[in-house]
Amino acid sequence: MFFENLWKEISTLNEVQSIALAGSRASEKYDEKSDYDLYIYCDTVPSDEVRKSILEKYCDYIELGNHFWELEDNCTLKNGIDIDILYRNIDTITEELSSVVEKYNPHNGYTTCIWHNVLHSKILYDKNDKFKKMQDRFSVPYPEELKKNITRQNMNLLSGILPSYDKQITKALNRNDLPSINHRISAFVESYFDIIFALNKMTHPGEKRMVEYAKGYGKILPKNFEENLTSLFSNMFSDKENTLLILENIVTEIKKVI
């Protein structure tokens, strides 16, 4: 009730073009406590005052205008459920998707996250069908060229060139630099999963449940895929030699499936 009334009132604002629900609430995998991920596609972002006046009607707690990643309002509805409201320009998102899906440009990890988000969003409001047209435009088979480019770029980041993550991790381990070890292994894993999802021509679901998603839907997985990741995280701060062996094994096994 609170959620529905909230997005319906937001939809009356002149600036708003489309509203989409993403995350678990847009699928069948949620329960009554699951958070809401609400995306507001607008020409310009409604003012703080206007947003606050609407949110106060339906939320007990409001953090207005957080901008750590995208611009968003992070709130708790009056029924106790958290809601993240993100504001996007639909033309900007279309350009980003075109760069990846139509021009095959890879990123250093998470290349197809926004594509996944748009494809799996549930449309709640679409004034001029702009979101539906964007969704339809990018509802295409996974491009082979994109798969190759993601694999090539992120494989080089894993190993094989001077700035590769495995070399950086080795240096951090030799220094016993714990923050650096954590930072570089996280980057290694980001690129590793970008390759995994590209090899399977799967869009990237984001940072949550990546192992579960890969195992559930991926047909091409390296040998000891989950076991190697578990061992890596278990040893990274305590056993330098074993960590290096695990990294070497991860790289060896993914090269085999490429």
C-alpha positions as CSV (number, residue, x, y, z in Angstrom):
1,M,0.0,0.0,0.0
2,F,2.7,2.5,1.0
3,F,4.9,1.5,-1.9
4,E,2.2,1.6,-4.5
5,N,0.9,5.0,-3.3
6,L,4.4,6.4,-3.3
7,W,5.4,5.5,-6.8
8,K,2.0,6.6,-8.1
9,E,2.4,10.0,-6.6
10,I,5.9,10.3,-8.0
11,S,4.5,9.4,-11.4
12,T,2.4,12.6,-11.4
13,L,5.5,14.8,-11.5
14,N,6.1,16.5,-14.8
15,E,9.7,15.6,-14.9
16,V,9.1,11.9,-14.6
17,Q,9.1,9.8,-17.8
18,S,9.1,6.3,-16.5
19,I,9.2,4.3,-13.3
20,A,10.7,0.8,-13.1
21,L,11.0,-1.8,-10.3
22,A,14.2,-3.8,-10.2
23,G,16.0,-6.3,-7.9
24,S,14.3,-9.2,-6.2
25,R,10.9,-7.4,-6.0
26,A,10.8,-7.4,-9.9
27,S,11.2,-11.2,-9.9
28,E,9.5,-14.1,-8.0
29,K,12.5,-14.4,-5.6
30,Y,11.4,-12.1,-2.7
31,D,9.6,-12.3,0.6
32,E,7.6,-9.7,2.5
33,K,10.8,-8.2,4.0
34,S,12.6,-7.8,0.7
35,D,13.8,-4.2,-0.1
36,Y,12.4,-2.2,-3.0
37,D,14.7,-0.9,-5.8
38,L,12.8,1.8,-7.5
39,Y,14.2,3.6,-10.6
40,I,12.8,7.0,-11.6
41,Y,13.7,7.9,-15.1
42,C,13.3,11.7,-15.5
43,D,14.3,14.6,-17.7
44,T,15.5,16.5,-14.7
45,V,15.5,15.3,-11.1
46,P,12.6,16.7,-9.0
47,S,13.7,19.2,-6.4
48,D,14.7,18.1,-2.9
49,E,11.6,19.9,-1.5
50,V,9.2,18.1,-3.8
51,R,10.7,14.7,-3.2
52,K,10.8,15.2,0.5
53,S,7.1,16.3,0.6
54,I,6.1,13.1,-1.1
55,L,8.4,10.8,0.8
56,E,7.3,12.1,4.2
57,K,3.8,10.8,3.5
58,Y,4.9,7.2,3.1
59,C,8.3,6.8,4.9
60,D,9.3,6.8,8.6
61,Y,13.0,7.4,7.8
62,I,14.5,9.4,4.9
63,E,18.0,10.0,3.6
64,L,17.6,12.5,0.8
65,G,20.0,12.9,-2.1
66,N,22.7,10.3,-1.3
67,H,25.1,10.3,-4.2
68,F,27.7,7.6,-3.4
69,W,27.0,5.8,-6.7
70,E,23.9,7.1,-8.4
71,L,21.7,9.9,-7.1
72,E,19.2,8.2,-4.7
73,D,16.9,8.6,-1.8
74,N,17.3,5.8,0.7
75,C,14.3,5.4,3.0
76,T,12.3,3.1,5.2
77,L,8.6,2.9,4.4
78,K,6.0,3.2,7.2
79,N,5.6,-0.6,7.1
80,G,9.2,-1.1,8.0
81,I,10.5,-2.1,4.5
82,D,13.5,-0.3,3.1
83,I,13.3,1.3,-0.3
84,D,16.1,2.7,-2.5
85,I,14.8,5.3,-5.0
86,L,17.3,6.0,-7.8
87,Y,17.0,8.8,-10.3
88,R,18.3,8.4,-13.9
89,N,18.2,10.1,-17.2
90,I,16.8,7.7,-19.8
91,D,18.9,9.1,-22.6
92,T,22.1,8.8,-20.6
93,I,21.3,5.1,-19.8
94,T,20.4,4.5,-23.4
95,E,23.9,5.8,-24.4
96,E,25.6,3.6,-21.8
97,L,23.7,0.6,-23.0
98,S,24.5,1.3,-26.7
99,S,28.2,1.6,-25.8
100,V,28.2,-1.9,-24.4
101,V,25.5,-3.8,-26.3
102,E,25.8,-2.2,-29.8
103,K,29.5,-1.0,-29.8
104,Y,30.9,-3.9,-27.7
105,N,32.9,-1.8,-25.3
106,P,34.1,-3.7,-22.2
107,H,34.6,-2.5,-18.7
108,N,37.0,-3.6,-15.9
109,G,34.4,-5.8,-14.3
110,Y,30.6,-5.4,-14.2
111,T,30.4,-4.6,-17.9
112,T,26.8,-5.7,-18.4
113,C,25.2,-4.8,-15.0
114,I,23.1,-1.9,-16.3
115,W,22.0,-4.1,-19.3
116,H,20.9,-6.7,-16.8
117,N,19.1,-4.1,-14.7
118,V,17.1,-2.7,-17.6
119,L,16.2,-6.1,-19.1
120,H,15.0,-7.4,-15.7
121,S,13.1,-4.3,-14.6
122,K,9.3,-4.3,-14.2
123,I,7.7,-1.3,-15.7
124,L,5.3,0.5,-13.3
125,Y,4.8,3.7,-15.3
126,D,5.9,4.7,-18.8
127,K,4.4,8.0,-20.0
128,N,5.5,7.9,-23.6
129,D,6.7,4.2,-23.7
130,K,10.3,5.4,-23.6
131,F,11.4,2.8,-21.2
132,K,9.6,0.0,-23.1
133,K,11.3,1.2,-26.3
134,M,14.7,1.1,-24.6
135,Q,14.0,-2.3,-23.1
136,D,12.9,-3.6,-26.5
137,R,15.9,-2.1,-28.3
138,F,18.3,-3.9,-26.0
139,S,16.4,-7.2,-25.7
140,V,18.8,-8.8,-28.2
141,P,21.1,-11.9,-28.2
142,Y,24.3,-11.5,-26.4
143,P,26.8,-10.2,-29.0
144,E,29.7,-12.5,-29.8
145,E,32.0,-9.5,-30.2
146,L,31.1,-8.2,-26.7
147,K,31.9,-11.6,-25.3
148,K,35.3,-11.6,-26.9
149,N,36.1,-8.0,-25.8
150,I,35.1,-8.6,-22.2
151,T,37.1,-11.8,-22.1
152,R,40.2,-10.3,-23.6
153,Q,40.3,-7.2,-21.5
154,N,39.5,-8.8,-18.2
155,M,41.7,-11.8,-18.8
156,N,44.7,-9.4,-19.3
157,L,43.7,-7.8,-16.0
158,L,43.8,-11.2,-14.3
159,S,47.2,-12.3,-15.6
160,G,49.8,-11.9,-18.3
161,I,50.8,-8.2,-18.4
162,L,52.8,-6.1,-16.0
163,P,49.8,-4.4,-14.3
164,S,47.9,-7.6,-14.0
165,Y,46.1,-8.2,-10.7
166,D,48.0,-11.4,-9.9
167,K,51.3,-9.5,-10.0
168,Q,49.8,-6.7,-7.8
169,I,48.4,-9.2,-5.4
170,T,51.9,-10.9,-5.2
171,K,53.5,-7.6,-4.2
172,A,50.8,-6.9,-1.7
173,L,51.2,-10.3,-0.1
174,N,55.0,-9.9,0.1
175,R,54.5,-6.6,1.9
176,N,51.8,-8.1,4.1
177,D,49.7,-5.0,3.1
178,L,46.3,-6.2,4.2
179,P,44.2,-3.4,2.7
180,S,46.0,-3.7,-0.6
181,I,45.5,-7.5,-0.6
182,N,41.8,-7.0,0.0
183,H,41.6,-4.3,-2.7
184,R,43.4,-6.2,-5.4
185,I,41.8,-9.5,-4.8
186,S,38.4,-7.8,-5.0
187,A,39.3,-6.3,-8.3
188,F,40.6,-9.7,-9.5
189,V,37.3,-11.3,-8.6
190,E,35.3,-8.5,-10.3
191,S,37.2,-9.2,-13.6
192,Y,36.9,-13.0,-13.1
193,F,33.2,-12.9,-12.8
194,D,32.9,-10.6,-15.8
195,I,34.7,-13.3,-17.8
196,I,32.5,-16.0,-16.4
197,F,29.3,-14.2,-17.3
198,A,30.6,-13.2,-20.8
199,L,31.6,-16.8,-21.6
200,N,28.1,-17.9,-20.8
201,K,26.6,-14.9,-22.6
202,M,24.8,-14.0,-19.4
203,T,24.2,-10.4,-18.3
204,H,25.9,-9.5,-15.0
205,P,23.5,-9.5,-12.0
206,G,25.6,-7.2,-9.8
207,E,27.6,-7.9,-6.7
208,K,25.1,-10.1,-4.9
209,R,24.8,-13.9,-5.2
210,M,27.2,-14.1,-8.1
211,V,28.4,-17.7,-7.3
212,E,24.8,-18.9,-7.0
213,Y,23.8,-17.1,-10.3
214,A,26.7,-18.6,-12.2
215,K,26.1,-22.1,-10.9
216,G,22.4,-21.9,-11.5
217,Y,22.5,-20.6,-15.1
218,G,26.1,-20.9,-16.4
219,K,27.0,-23.9,-18.6
220,I,30.6,-23.0,-18.9
221,L,32.4,-22.9,-15.5
222,P,36.1,-23.6,-14.7
223,K,37.0,-26.7,-12.8
224,N,36.7,-26.3,-9.0
225,F,34.9,-22.9,-9.7
226,E,33.3,-22.5,-6.2
227,E,36.0,-24.4,-4.3
228,N,38.7,-22.2,-5.6
229,L,36.9,-19.0,-4.7
230,T,36.1,-20.4,-1.2
231,S,39.8,-21.3,-0.7
232,L,40.9,-17.9,-1.9
233,F,38.8,-16.0,0.6
234,S,39.8,-18.4,3.4
235,N,43.6,-18.1,2.8
236,M,44.1,-14.5,1.5
237,F,45.0,-13.0,4.8
238,S,46.7,-16.0,6.5
239,D,48.6,-18.1,4.0
240,K,50.6,-16.2,1.3
241,E,52.0,-19.3,-0.5
242,N,48.6,-21.0,-0.7
243,T,46.9,-17.9,-1.9
244,L,49.3,-17.6,-4.8
245,L,48.8,-21.2,-5.7
246,I,45.0,-20.7,-5.7
247,L,45.3,-17.6,-7.9
248,E,47.5,-19.5,-10.3
249,N,45.0,-22.4,-10.4
250,I,42.0,-20.0,-11.0
251,V,43.8,-18.4,-13.9
252,T,44.9,-21.8,-15.3
253,E,41.3,-23.2,-15.1
254,I,39.6,-20.2,-16.7
255,K,42.1,-20.2,-19.6
256,K,41.1,-23.8,-20.3
257,V,37.4,-23.0,-20.7
258,I,38.2,-19.9,-22.8
